[in-house]
Amino acid sequence: TPAAPDVITRFIGKAGELHVLGELLRRGIVPYVPLVDRHGVDAIIPRADGGHISIQIKTCVSSVSSRWFAVDRLEAIPDLYIACVAMNLRPVETWIVPSEVFASNATRSKSGRLDLDLNGRPRGQNVSRAETLQEFREAWHLLTGERDPDPVTAASEAAFAEDWESPEDSIYDDIETADV
């Protein structure tokens, strides 16, 4: 039997959470995941100064807008980021948006929910919110504190270069390749 719509929504939300958690782990960050959803915080990253960064993860697979993210209750505070995951785009897009920026660029629905449609244009403007907020697309450095776009790739390339120069591989330097 097909899953109920609310179950599918939870599956999609969990897929977005796992995407963000996986990217953080890949970048060398070990996030803490609360056992209970409290204040919408899905992950916490400890900082070296004893503080922490809180992350609320929102996932979109809408056919109406590929980049439409909604937050029911949002207290826009420093060190709270909204990770907006567009799962229906290939490659998947993740927008790391400070809560204050999210709140100031979102529209408030009658129910009080904040909606941020990155594909939409604010009234009277010729550019989309995605263009205006482009600096937050794949802005993992806001969570990791690193400016390197991909430290795992940099480390693996350094290891490969180190192995390439190893004495064990020098025997191949003298071998000419034969036409086969």
Backbone as ProteinMPNN parsed JSONL, in Angstrom:
{"seq_chain_A": "TPAAPDVITRFIGKAGELHVLGELLRRGIVPYVPLVDRHGVDAIIPRADGGHISIQIKTCVSSVSSRWFAVDRLEAIPDLYIACVAMNLRPVETWIVPSEVFASNATRSKSGRLDLDLNGRPRGQNVSRAETLQEFREAWHLLTGERDPDPVTAASEAAFAEDWESPEDSIYDDIETADV", "coords_chain_A": {"N_chain_A": [[0.832, -1.184, 0.0], [0.462, 2.278, -0.707], [2.337, 4.89, 0.901], [1.068, 7.198, 3.341], [0.42, 10.729, 2.764], [1.565, 12.399, 4.833], [3.494, 10.735, 5.886], [5.192, 10.403, 3.709], [6.081, 13.033, 3.486], [7.583, 13.186, 5.852], [9.575, 11.312, 5.219], [10.852, 12.609, 3.102], [11.764, 14.891, 4.419], [13.555, 13.684, 6.213], [15.405, 12.676, 4.414], [16.549, 15.056, 3.482], [17.708, 15.955, 5.877], [19.606, 13.915, 6.315], [21.206, 14.333, 4.091], [22.392, 16.856, 4.676], [23.688, 16.255, 7.127], [25.437, 14.257, 6.239], [27.05, 15.73, 4.43], [28.276, 17.502, 6.239], [29.739, 15.678, 7.822], [31.434, 14.659, 5.847], [32.993, 16.85, 5.449], [34.468, 16.925, 7.705], [33.221, 17.699, 10.048], [31.591, 16.928, 13.013], [28.404, 16.656, 13.698], [25.979, 17.14, 16.323], [22.998, 15.436, 16.982], [19.877, 16.174, 18.113], [17.795, 14.143, 20.222], [15.129, 14.679, 20.437], [12.875, 16.749, 18.695], [13.214, 19.961, 19.262], [12.323, 23.25, 19.317], [12.707, 23.245, 16.619], [15.334, 22.604, 15.962], [17.599, 20.706, 14.197], [20.198, 19.847, 14.112], [23.317, 20.278, 15.828], [26.3, 22.064, 16.036], [29.25, 22.019, 17.736], [31.296, 24.765, 18.771], [34.704, 25.938, 18.839], [35.046, 27.887, 20.776], [33.395, 27.204, 22.829], [30.761, 27.772, 22.432], [27.906, 27.152, 20.265], [26.564, 26.18, 17.061], [23.365, 26.187, 15.74], [21.239, 24.263, 13.661], [18.534, 24.307, 11.485], [16.889, 22.201, 9.368], [15.47, 22.264, 6.218], [13.569, 20.795, 3.672], [12.893, 20.57, 0.219], [10.8, 19.341, -2.294], [9.006, 20.174, -4.071], [6.887, 20.425, -6.902], [5.922, 22.754, -7.769], [7.604, 24.897, -7.041], [10.996, 24.617, -7.118], [12.642, 25.52, -5.165], [11.432, 26.248, -2.645], [10.919, 27.026, 0.607], [9.684, 26.485, 3.865], [9.159, 27.664, 7.146], [7.74, 26.996, 10.188], [7.792, 28.125, 12.865], [9.951, 30.604, 13.727], [12.604, 31.876, 15.397], [14.583, 34.351, 14.834], [17.839, 34.354, 15.331], [21.315, 34.971, 16.197], [23.768, 32.56, 15.202], [21.968, 30.594, 14.461], [21.11, 28.686, 11.789], [19.42, 28.142, 8.708], [19.242, 25.369, 6.843], [18.574, 24.87, 3.65], [17.395, 22.497, 1.565], [17.251, 21.545, -1.696], [15.949, 18.98, -2.95], [14.932, 18.046, -5.359], [16.435, 18.988, -7.414], [19.142, 18.504, -9.688], [22.527, 18.717, -9.719], [21.768, 18.123, -6.216], [20.827, 21.005, -4.416], [22.031, 23.009, -1.765], [21.283, 25.487, 0.48], [22.724, 27.526, 2.783], [21.535, 29.438, 5.115], [21.641, 32.226, 7.205], [19.527, 32.632, 10.064], [18.472, 35.194, 10.474], [18.676, 36.37, 7.952], [17.078, 34.651, 6.465], [14.566, 35.175, 7.679], [14.24, 37.913, 7.058], [13.978, 37.884, 4.317], [11.889, 36.249, 3.707], [8.363, 35.648, 3.2], [5.479, 36.218, 5.19], [2.946, 33.986, 5.947], [-0.668, 33.832, 6.367], [-1.068, 32.143, 8.498], [1.172, 32.523, 9.96], [3.466, 31.272, 9.238], [6.735, 31.296, 7.827], [7.673, 31.771, 4.534], [10.033, 31.075, 2.122], [10.671, 31.562, -1.058], [12.966, 30.867, -3.216], [13.06, 30.951, -5.955], [11.279, 32.885, -6.594], [10.469, 36.395, -7.163], [10.924, 39.324, -5.303], [8.376, 41.795, -4.819], [8.359, 44.365, -7.214], [10.999, 44.027, -7.946], [13.592, 42.99, -10.209], [15.14, 40.755, -10.069], [15.573, 37.374, -8.958], [15.073, 35.887, -5.691], [16.977, 33.928, -5.333], [19.094, 34.863, -6.88], [19.682, 37.217, -5.489], [20.412, 36.186, -3.004], [22.572, 34.578, -3.554], [25.12, 34.209, -2.382], [24.731, 32.446, -0.314], [24.323, 29.971, -1.34], [25.352, 26.704, -1.256], [26.994, 27.366, 0.893], [28.751, 26.166, 2.865], [30.876, 26.853, 4.426], [29.936, 28.618, 6.323], [29.001, 27.022, 8.312], [31.103, 25.306, 8.849], [33.315, 26.881, 9.231], [35.488, 26.925, 7.625], [37.215, 28.039, 4.759], [37.984, 26.618, 2.575], [36.652, 25.011, -0.22], [36.27, 22.249, -0.319], [37.547, 20.275, 1.84], [38.022, 17.507, 2.062], [38.467, 16.559, -0.527], [40.754, 18.081, -1.121], [42.549, 16.997, 0.756], [42.672, 14.312, -0.092], [43.74, 14.653, -2.652], [46.234, 15.708, -1.991], [47.337, 13.507, -0.665], [47.421, 11.691, -2.779], [49.251, 12.968, -4.483], [51.497, 12.874, -2.86], [51.915, 10.089, -2.697], [52.463, 9.617, -5.374], [54.954, 10.629, -5.74], [56.498, 8.863, -4.344], [59.293, 6.736, -3.351], [58.91, 4.05, -3.986], [57.437, 4.086, -6.293], [59.185, 5.043, -8.137], [60.382, 3.233, -9.829], [58.786, 3.051, -12.037], [59.36, 5.284, -13.437], [61.455, 4.907, -15.185], [60.591, 3.193, -17.097], [59.596, 2.815, -20.358], [56.644, 3.493, -22.165], [55.093, 1.093, -24.132], [53.832, 0.695, -27.448], [50.69, -0.666, -27.772]], "CA_chain_A": [[0.0, 0.0, 0.0], [1.26, 3.513, -0.737], [2.461, 5.618, 2.165], [0.231, 8.389, 3.493], [1.17, 11.955, 2.437], [2.378, 12.898, 5.943], [4.653, 9.837, 6.006], [6.089, 10.762, 2.61], [6.703, 14.302, 3.872], [8.627, 12.883, 6.842], [10.665, 10.65, 4.498], [11.555, 13.648, 2.353], [12.471, 15.689, 5.417], [14.682, 12.905, 6.727], [16.403, 12.624, 3.334], [17.25, 16.338, 3.531], [18.547, 15.955, 7.08], [20.749, 13.029, 6.085], [22.084, 15.005, 3.121], [23.164, 17.882, 5.388], [24.575, 15.586, 8.082], [26.486, 13.605, 5.457], [27.981, 16.755, 3.937], [29.07, 17.977, 7.37], [30.71, 14.627, 8.153], [32.409, 14.614, 4.758], [33.851, 18.019, 5.61], [35.203, 16.8, 8.955], [32.445, 18.256, 11.156], [30.73, 15.93, 13.642], [27.259, 17.354, 14.299], [25.16, 16.451, 17.306], [21.604, 15.402, 16.553], [18.998, 16.031, 19.276], [16.864, 13.015, 20.182], [13.784, 15.223, 20.353], [12.8, 18.003, 17.952], [12.854, 21.055, 20.163], [12.545, 24.549, 18.681], [13.048, 23.046, 15.22], [16.763, 22.383, 15.754], [17.849, 19.355, 13.703], [21.598, 19.495, 14.343], [24.09, 21.256, 16.582], [27.74, 21.953, 15.814], [29.989, 22.731, 18.788], [32.368, 25.655, 18.323], [35.92, 25.884, 19.653], [34.955, 28.831, 21.89], [32.437, 26.709, 23.806], [29.407, 28.008, 21.943], [27.459, 26.187, 19.271], [25.749, 26.605, 15.928], [22.163, 25.373, 15.587], [20.815, 24.156, 12.268], [17.216, 23.793, 11.167], [16.997, 21.702, 7.997], [14.218, 22.263, 5.48], [13.742, 20.081, 2.421], [11.864, 20.867, -0.773], [10.685, 18.534, -3.511], [7.805, 20.7, -4.702], [6.883, 20.59, -8.352], [5.52, 24.143, -8.003], [8.833, 25.672, -6.977], [12.074, 23.72, -6.691], [13.399, 26.142, -4.07], [10.473, 26.89, -1.761], [11.168, 26.504, 1.95], [8.774, 27.061, 4.848], [9.476, 27.458, 8.555], [6.542, 27.32, 10.969], [8.128, 29.071, 13.933], [11.357, 30.946, 13.602], [13.169, 32.955, 16.198], [15.797, 34.728, 14.111], [18.901, 34.655, 16.303], [22.661, 34.627, 15.719], [24.194, 31.163, 15.335], [20.942, 29.673, 13.976], [21.109, 28.668, 10.329], [18.426, 27.318, 8.043], [19.831, 24.648, 5.709], [17.486, 24.641, 2.701], [17.856, 21.453, 0.647], [16.387, 21.358, -2.868], [16.199, 17.58, -3.319], [14.478, 17.724, -6.71], [17.373, 19.515, -8.398], [20.329, 17.67, -9.901], [22.772, 18.131, -8.402], [21.01, 18.673, -5.095], [21.331, 22.294, -3.948], [21.841, 23.316, -0.353], [21.465, 26.898, 0.793], [22.978, 27.702, 4.208], [21.056, 30.806, 5.279], [21.471, 32.67, 8.593], [18.102, 32.779, 10.368], [18.067, 36.588, 10.3], [18.543, 36.595, 6.506], [15.885, 33.913, 6.067], [13.379, 35.91, 8.145], [14.089, 39.204, 6.382], [13.689, 37.67, 2.899], [10.712, 35.394, 3.574], [7.052, 36.273, 3.358], [4.728, 35.588, 6.279], [1.599, 33.567, 5.555], [-1.706, 34.189, 7.338], [-0.918, 31.28, 9.678], [2.392, 32.906, 10.659], [4.597, 30.541, 8.671], [7.622, 32.055, 6.937], [7.929, 31.092, 3.265], [11.11, 31.644, 1.316], [10.705, 30.995, -2.406], [14.18, 31.393, -3.833], [12.81, 31.172, -7.382], [10.405, 34.044, -6.737], [11.033, 37.75, -7.15], [10.193, 40.259, -4.437], [7.61, 42.797, -5.584], [9.076, 45.532, -7.702], [12.4, 43.74, -8.26], [13.785, 42.226, -11.443], [15.982, 39.576, -9.834], [14.99, 36.401, -8.042], [15.714, 35.8, -4.375], [18.174, 33.088, -5.503], [20.173, 35.741, -7.346], [20.0, 38.133, -4.395], [21.007, 35.435, -1.895], [23.516, 33.626, -4.15], [26.261, 33.963, -1.497], [24.394, 31.394, 0.643], [24.226, 28.687, -2.047], [26.478, 25.821, -0.914], [27.855, 28.143, 1.798], [29.085, 25.269, 3.972], [31.863, 27.516, 5.29], [29.242, 29.274, 7.431], [28.849, 26.012, 9.359], [32.372, 24.631, 9.147], [34.347, 27.86, 9.556], [36.591, 26.782, 6.675], [37.008, 28.669, 3.46], [38.246, 25.646, 1.522], [35.376, 24.496, -0.672], [36.129, 20.815, -0.093], [38.777, 19.816, 2.47], [38.245, 16.08, 1.834], [39.098, 16.44, -1.84], [42.107, 18.631, -0.998], [43.369, 16.029, 1.49], [42.907, 13.128, -0.921], [44.658, 15.038, -3.724], [47.567, 15.829, -1.393], [47.819, 12.146, -0.413], [47.74, 11.108, -4.078], [50.499, 13.594, -4.944], [52.564, 12.346, -2.008], [52.174, 8.713, -3.142], [52.993, 9.657, -6.728], [56.376, 10.95, -5.621], [57.141, 7.921, -3.437], [60.407, 5.976, -3.909], [58.435, 2.774, -4.534], [56.905, 4.31, -7.634], [60.231, 5.544, -9.026], [60.73, 2.209, -10.828], [57.997, 3.292, -13.233], [59.885, 6.444, -14.146], [62.417, 4.467, -16.194], [59.934, 2.305, -18.048], [58.928, 3.504, -21.468], [55.398, 2.835, -22.537], [55.155, 0.463, -25.451], [52.561, 0.734, -28.17], [50.018, -1.954, -27.661]], "C_chain_A": [[0.879, 1.251, 0.0], [1.25, 4.199, 0.625], [1.557, 6.841, 2.157], [1.064, 9.634, 3.215], [2.041, 12.476, 3.575], [3.617, 12.028, 6.167], [5.67, 10.168, 4.922], [6.806, 12.066, 2.93], [7.813, 14.072, 4.882], [9.819, 12.207, 6.177], [11.52, 11.682, 3.767], [12.364, 14.519, 3.304], [13.692, 14.97, 5.964], [15.785, 12.796, 5.664], [17.217, 13.916, 3.304], [18.179, 16.421, 4.729], [19.795, 15.104, 6.864], [21.731, 13.621, 5.075], [22.981, 16.009, 3.837], [24.15, 17.233, 6.356], [25.734, 14.897, 7.366], [27.514, 14.593, 4.925], [28.859, 17.29, 5.063], [30.125, 16.951, 7.756], [31.813, 14.55, 7.105], [33.419, 15.749, 4.865], [34.573, 18.032, 6.962], [34.499, 17.38, 10.163], [31.543, 17.145, 11.708], [29.584, 16.667, 14.328], [26.593, 16.483, 15.351], [23.719, 16.544, 16.848], [20.733, 15.202, 17.786], [18.062, 14.831, 19.118], [15.429, 13.472, 19.984], [13.848, 16.542, 19.587], [12.314, 19.096, 18.897], [13.251, 22.365, 19.492], [13.015, 24.388, 17.234], [14.518, 22.796, 14.943], [16.989, 20.919, 15.379], [19.278, 18.901, 13.948], [22.286, 20.643, 15.073], [25.569, 20.986, 16.307], [28.437, 22.711, 16.936], [31.086, 23.595, 18.178], [33.535, 25.575, 19.294], [35.837, 26.798, 20.871], [33.956, 28.405, 22.967], [30.993, 26.944, 23.42], [28.998, 26.92, 20.964], [26.668, 26.88, 18.164], [24.567, 25.648, 15.862], [21.731, 25.403, 14.124], [19.395, 23.609, 12.21], [17.265, 23.424, 9.687], [15.609, 21.63, 7.379], [14.473, 21.662, 4.104], [12.579, 20.39, 1.488], [11.945, 19.866, -1.921], [9.466, 18.975, -4.315], [7.956, 20.776, -6.215], [6.489, 22.021, -8.728], [6.744, 25.054, -8.024], [9.925, 24.787, -6.389], [12.866, 24.264, -5.513], [12.462, 26.915, -3.133], [10.559, 26.232, -0.395], [10.294, 27.24, 2.949], [9.218, 26.692, 6.257], [8.27, 27.912, 9.367], [6.81, 28.356, 12.043], [9.616, 29.35, 13.828], [11.688, 32.123, 14.505], [14.523, 33.263, 15.568], [16.847, 35.194, 15.11], [20.259, 34.339, 15.692], [22.946, 33.148, 16.008], [23.077, 30.157, 15.078], [20.908, 29.808, 12.462], [19.999, 27.756, 9.83], [19.14, 26.695, 6.841], [18.674, 24.242, 4.805], [17.991, 23.686, 1.625], [16.832, 21.273, -0.466], [16.685, 19.97, -3.434], [15.809, 17.257, -4.757], [15.378, 18.312, -7.798], [18.555, 18.562, -8.521], [21.439, 18.54, -10.416], [21.912, 18.81, -7.337], [21.654, 19.992, -4.68], [21.069, 22.438, -2.46], [22.201, 24.778, -0.134], [21.616, 26.998, 2.3], [22.697, 29.171, 4.523], [20.965, 31.158, 6.768], [19.987, 32.961, 8.859], [17.62, 34.214, 10.177], [17.835, 36.909, 8.827], [17.3, 35.881, 5.991], [14.642, 34.722, 6.419], [13.17, 37.21, 7.382], [13.764, 39.061, 4.89], [12.451, 36.822, 2.655], [9.441, 36.237, 3.661], [6.299, 35.508, 4.447], [3.323, 35.259, 5.789], [0.606, 33.983, 6.644], [-1.58, 33.362, 8.616], [0.341, 31.613, 10.481], [3.634, 32.193, 10.161], [5.423, 31.47, 7.783], [7.928, 31.211, 5.712], [9.028, 31.827, 2.52], [11.142, 30.897, -0.007], [11.889, 31.621, -3.12], [14.006, 31.632, -5.331], [11.987, 32.434, -7.622], [11.166, 35.356, -6.714], [10.232, 38.594, -6.165], [9.49, 41.302, -5.303], [8.474, 43.987, -5.957], [10.538, 45.282, -8.032], [12.495, 42.85, -9.491], [14.625, 40.977, -11.263], [15.311, 38.661, -8.818], [15.714, 36.452, -6.693], [16.979, 34.942, -4.466], [19.35, 33.933, -5.98], [20.624, 36.688, -6.237], [20.776, 37.431, -3.28], [22.051, 34.415, -2.353], [24.687, 33.28, -3.225], [26.003, 32.837, -0.504], [24.226, 30.027, -0.014], [25.513, 27.907, -1.797], [27.478, 26.525, 0.01], [28.19, 27.338, 3.056], [30.076, 25.912, 4.934], [31.198, 28.248, 6.464], [29.058, 28.313, 8.611], [30.178, 25.405, 9.782], [33.465, 25.593, 9.586], [35.525, 27.811, 8.612], [36.232, 27.449, 5.364], [37.271, 27.707, 2.313], [36.923, 25.04, 1.079], [35.183, 23.013, -0.371], [37.407, 20.254, 0.511], [39.056, 18.333, 2.249], [38.939, 15.866, 0.495], [40.532, 16.959, -1.788], [43.028, 17.642, -0.301], [43.672, 14.801, 0.639], [43.846, 13.448, -2.082], [46.076, 15.174, -3.204], [48.157, 14.446, -1.144], [48.209, 11.475, -1.726], [49.061, 11.663, -4.598], [51.681, 13.067, -4.155], [52.927, 10.927, -2.435], [52.847, 8.69, -4.511], [54.501, 9.887, -6.717], [57.138, 9.941, -4.758], [58.265, 7.156, -4.122], [59.963, 4.661, -4.543], [57.945, 2.927, -5.972], [57.973, 4.775, -8.622], [60.645, 4.515, -10.071], [59.959, 2.422, -12.117], [58.519, 4.466, -14.052], [60.796, 6.047, -15.298], [61.801, 3.582, -17.264], [59.261, 3.141, -19.137], [57.648, 2.748, -21.795], [55.52, 2.317, -23.956], [53.799, 0.611, -26.132], [51.94, -0.642, -28.102], [49.014, -2.079, -28.758]], "O_chain_A": [[1.929, 1.27, 0.643], [0.29, 4.099, 1.389], [1.309, 7.442, 1.112], [2.28, 9.615, 3.404], [3.148, 12.952, 3.324], [4.662, 12.525, 6.587], [6.872, 10.208, 5.185], [8.003, 12.195, 2.676], [8.873, 14.691, 4.787], [10.962, 12.495, 6.531], [12.75, 11.632, 3.809], [13.518, 14.847, 3.024], [14.744, 15.579, 6.155], [16.97, 12.823, 5.997], [18.434, 13.88, 3.122], [19.307, 16.9, 4.614], [20.905, 15.523, 7.192], [22.942, 13.432, 5.193], [24.194, 16.015, 3.63], [25.319, 17.617, 6.401], [26.874, 14.947, 7.827], [28.715, 14.324, 4.964], [30.054, 17.508, 4.867], [31.28, 17.307, 7.992], [32.987, 14.394, 7.44], [34.561, 15.621, 4.423], [35.21, 19.022, 7.322], [35.122, 17.54, 11.213], [30.819, 16.498, 10.951], [29.761, 17.235, 15.405], [26.635, 15.254, 15.282], [23.268, 17.591, 16.383], [20.834, 14.168, 18.445], [17.595, 14.54, 18.017], [14.608, 12.74, 19.43], [14.753, 17.351, 19.796], [11.143, 19.135, 19.274], [14.415, 22.549, 19.139], [13.648, 25.289, 16.684], [14.919, 22.778, 13.779], [16.627, 20.011, 16.127], [19.548, 17.701, 13.987], [21.899, 21.805, 14.956], [26.028, 19.844, 16.341], [28.241, 23.918, 17.079], [31.723, 23.211, 17.198], [33.36, 25.184, 20.448], [36.476, 26.531, 21.889], [33.698, 29.156, 23.908], [30.09, 26.368, 24.027], [29.665, 25.892, 20.85], [26.18, 27.999, 18.319], [24.747, 24.432, 15.921], [21.842, 26.424, 13.444], [19.09, 22.578, 12.81], [17.64, 24.246, 8.851], [14.694, 21.021, 7.934], [15.469, 21.978, 3.452], [11.426, 20.461, 1.915], [13.022, 19.585, -2.446], [8.959, 18.221, -5.145], [9.01, 21.142, -6.735], [6.696, 22.45, -9.863], [6.896, 25.883, -8.921], [9.782, 24.269, -5.281], [13.676, 23.547, -4.925], [12.68, 28.096, -2.865], [10.305, 25.036, -0.252], [10.172, 28.463, 2.895], [9.604, 25.554, 6.524], [7.829, 29.056, 9.257], [6.111, 29.367, 12.114], [10.434, 28.431, 13.84], [11.122, 33.209, 14.383], [15.487, 32.521, 15.75], [16.753, 36.29, 15.662], [20.349, 33.528, 14.77], [22.41, 32.577, 16.958], [23.213, 28.987, 15.435], [20.705, 30.896, 11.923], [19.683, 26.738, 10.445], [19.586, 27.402, 5.937], [17.884, 23.367, 5.159], [18.901, 24.019, 0.866], [15.688, 20.895, -0.214], [17.559, 19.808, -4.286], [16.309, 16.284, -5.32], [15.098, 18.143, -8.985], [18.919, 17.891, -7.555], [21.295, 19.083, -11.511], [21.404, 19.915, -7.532], [22.878, 20.092, -4.601], [20.018, 22.039, -1.96], [23.278, 25.237, -0.514], [20.714, 26.589, 3.031], [23.518, 30.042, 4.235], [20.283, 30.463, 7.52], [19.281, 33.471, 7.989], [16.482, 34.432, 9.762], [16.902, 37.638, 8.489], [16.553, 36.43, 5.181], [13.77, 34.934, 5.576], [12.031, 37.573, 7.089], [13.32, 40.024, 4.266], [12.008, 36.69, 1.514], [9.454, 37.375, 4.129], [6.468, 34.298, 4.599], [2.605, 36.123, 5.285], [1.007, 34.434, 7.717], [-1.945, 33.828, 9.696], [0.557, 31.054, 11.556], [4.74, 32.483, 10.617], [4.879, 32.321, 7.079], [8.386, 30.074, 5.83], [8.961, 33.039, 2.314], [11.582, 29.749, -0.075], [11.823, 32.764, -3.572], [14.734, 32.436, -5.914], [11.997, 32.988, -8.721], [12.326, 35.427, -6.31], [9.002, 38.58, -6.189], [9.961, 41.643, -6.387], [9.212, 44.534, -5.138], [11.258, 46.222, -8.367], [11.594, 42.06, -9.775], [14.805, 40.214, -12.212], [14.579, 39.114, -7.938], [16.816, 36.989, -6.579], [17.95, 35.199, -3.753], [20.478, 33.737, -5.53], [21.82, 36.929, -6.072], [21.685, 38.011, -2.685], [22.375, 33.487, -1.613], [25.198, 32.162, -3.283], [26.946, 32.317, 0.093], [24.009, 29.031, 0.676], [26.613, 28.38, -2.085], [28.682, 26.293, -0.093], [27.937, 27.786, 4.175], [30.118, 25.566, 6.115], [31.839, 28.471, 7.491], [28.97, 28.74, 9.763], [30.356, 25.034, 10.942], [34.43, 25.188, 10.234], [36.475, 28.577, 8.773], [35.081, 27.42, 4.927], [36.828, 27.951, 1.191], [36.143, 24.596, 1.922], [34.052, 22.565, -0.187], [38.277, 19.795, -0.229], [40.22, 17.93, 2.246], [39.885, 15.085, 0.395], [41.432, 16.338, -2.353], [44.171, 17.463, -0.721], [44.798, 14.303, 0.644], [44.664, 12.609, -2.461], [47.026, 14.801, -3.893], [49.345, 14.229, -1.382], [49.215, 10.768, -1.785], [49.897, 10.91, -5.098], [52.752, 12.837, -4.716], [54.108, 10.591, -2.528], [53.7, 7.843, -4.776], [55.223, 9.396, -7.583], [58.316, 10.152, -4.472], [58.216, 6.941, -5.334], [60.56, 4.205, -5.518], [58.036, 1.992, -6.768], [57.699, 4.888, -9.817], [61.206, 4.885, -11.103], [60.421, 2.02, -13.185], [58.164, 4.624, -15.219], [60.899, 6.775, -16.285], [62.464, 3.263, -18.251], [58.472, 4.044, -18.86], [57.591, 1.521, -21.709], [55.989, 3.013, -24.856], [52.758, 0.648, -25.476], [52.598, -1.652, -28.347], [48.328, -3.096, -28.854]]}, "name": "protein", "num_of_chains": 1, "seq": "TPAAPDVITRFIGKAGELHVLGELLRRGIVPYVPLVDRHGVDAIIPRADGGHISIQIKTCVSSVSSRWFAVDRLEAIPDLYIACVAMNLRPVETWIVPSEVFASNATRSKSGRLDLDLNGRPRGQNVSRAETLQEFREAWHLLTGERDPDPVTAASEAAFAEDWESPEDSIYDDIETADV"}
